[in-house]
């Protein structure tokens, strides 16, 4: 297990370095950062002064290594628009994004796993068709459109829930459902397929022959093995959900990292955009690493492979 963990950790580290290089380079290729920072009315001399002040006149590799060295110490620069340290700015917004992403993941799992289990136990029945229909709708509906429809129905028409802000738990209900429903189809289909495969295996037939009860077979033996792929997918989906928070936070004015990225892009606040891209990338990499390690712990065959 130690060798497996070290190998996965090294891979994750290489991926993080690669992502940081690519994102840093792409942001520098979007245009003249010094000109955007100086504003439309700035003269050529002002732009050159800003370029020299922020080191933008240096070779790109040197700029990257200087930025990476500061980032490793927690210094992500200063926000030009908010006039605050970027690290402090991200820390104040991260709670909203983590709350939205975690609650959306829990909603997706709570909805998808029971549907997948019941669909596998009763294949080709109305329950199975209902679960598959739910999956198809979740995959076909654009999350932003679904969010707007829920906003109109429950926020504007019925006035049951607030449609903007992040002050109370009620502000997270509609965004959580809209974002979580997007992740439901993959969980449901994987759970259904895993349960059907496990229920058809030899050891399940042996358990039935020994007279074990249906509940014991389904939940103690079948679900335990069928759920392993869902663990890996849950980590990946949480990364996607955190990334998808950019849209949801913009729609519902939730002041998290996603909304901060939206504001910073509009105002050409490069330091903040770079930091948000780095944070979302690290979220995804760490969650994938955690899923790999957990799967290796649950299934020794993965460590051997």
Secondary structure, 3 states (H helix, E strand, C coil): CHHHHHHHHHHHHHHHHHHHHHHHHHHHCCCCHHHHHHCCCCCHHHHHHHHHHCCCCCCHHHHHHHHHHHHHCCCCCECCCCCCEHHHHHHHHHHHHHHHHHHHHHHHHHHHHHHHHHHHHCCCCHHHHHHHHHHHHHHHCCHHHHHHHHHHHHHHHCCCCCCCCCCCHHHHHHHHHHHHHHHHHHHHHHHHHHHHHHHCCHHHHHHHHCCCCHHHHHHHHHHHHHCHHHHHHHHHHHHHHHHHHHHHHHHHCCCCHHHHHHHHHHCCCHHHHHHHHHHHHHHHHHHHHHHHHHHHHHCHHHHHC
